[in-house]
Amino acid sequence: MSDKEYIYNSLKSKGIIINSQYASVFDSHINVLIDRLKNNECVNYNDCSFMNEIPSYCIKEAHEILDPLFSKYNLEINETEIGLFAIYIKLSEREED
């Protein structure tokens, strides 16, 4: 399974549906994120205060999905990348149980 498939399958298994309004931007973000991981070129901001605006459950879910990829590429977990991904989780829709 490709990294992209893994991400989309992980979102689906959590009932997270990326809003169609953001789908193309999210897909581009995933493509660039995977390239950054593969090339060890993760985004690094000194000021991660934007993370304070993201609900903790979104950050937790982002970690659950992305931490295995950081591990796969032998990278330290990057909180900026987690935060950027968590923004899309925040903007997503949830499947009804």
N, C-alpha and C positions, 0 to 999 in steps of 0.2 A: 504494500500500500504506500502510495506517495505521501509526503508530508502534508500536502494540501488536502488529500482525501482524509488523512488522519484528523486534521483540524475540523473539516466539515462533518465527519462522522462523530467526532467528540461533541461538537455543538448540538448535533441532532440528538445524540443520546441523552443530553441534558435538557432537551426540549427547547433549545434556544434557536429561534428563527430570525435570521438577519432580515430586517425590514427591507422590502424591495426598493425603497427610496435610497438605501445605503448599500445595496448589494454589489453594484459595480465598483464602488470605491473600496468596499471591504475586500472584494476579490483582488483588486490591485494591491491593497495593503498586505494581504496574505502572500502574494507573489513576491513582493519586495522583502517582506519579513523573512521568508524562507531563504531568499538570496543572501540577506544579511547574516542569517544564522550559518549558512554554509560557508560564508567567507569571513566569519568572525568580525563582522563590521556592524555590530549592534549600535543602536542609537544610544548616546549617553548625554544626558542633560544634568547639569549640576543642580538645577532647581526642579525637583519633582513635586512641587507644591500642588500641581494639578491633580495629583493622586488623592488629595484630601477631598476633592469634589466627587470622587467615584465611590459608590457604595462598596462596602467591604465584601459583600457576596459576589460582586462582579470581579473584584481583584482575586478572590479565592478561586472562582471558576477559571479565570485567565491562567492562574498558576497551575491548576489541575490539568489544563489543556497544554500549556506551553512548557512547563517544567520538563516533561519527558523529551521535548525537542532540544532544550538546552543541554540536557544530559547526553542525548544522542550525538550532539556535535561537540561534546566535552567543553562546554562553555559555562561560565558562572551565570547564575540566574540574573537577568537584567531587569530591574524594576521599571525602567522607562518603557521597555518593550512590553512588559506586563501591563503597565498602565495604558499604553496606546491600544492594546488589544481589548482591555477591559472596557474602554469607552464604547466599542462596538457592542459588547455584551449589554452595557447599560442601554444602548439605543435599540436593542433587539426586542422582539416580541417573544412571548412565551406560549408554548402549546398548552392548551387547556387539558387538565387531567380528566 
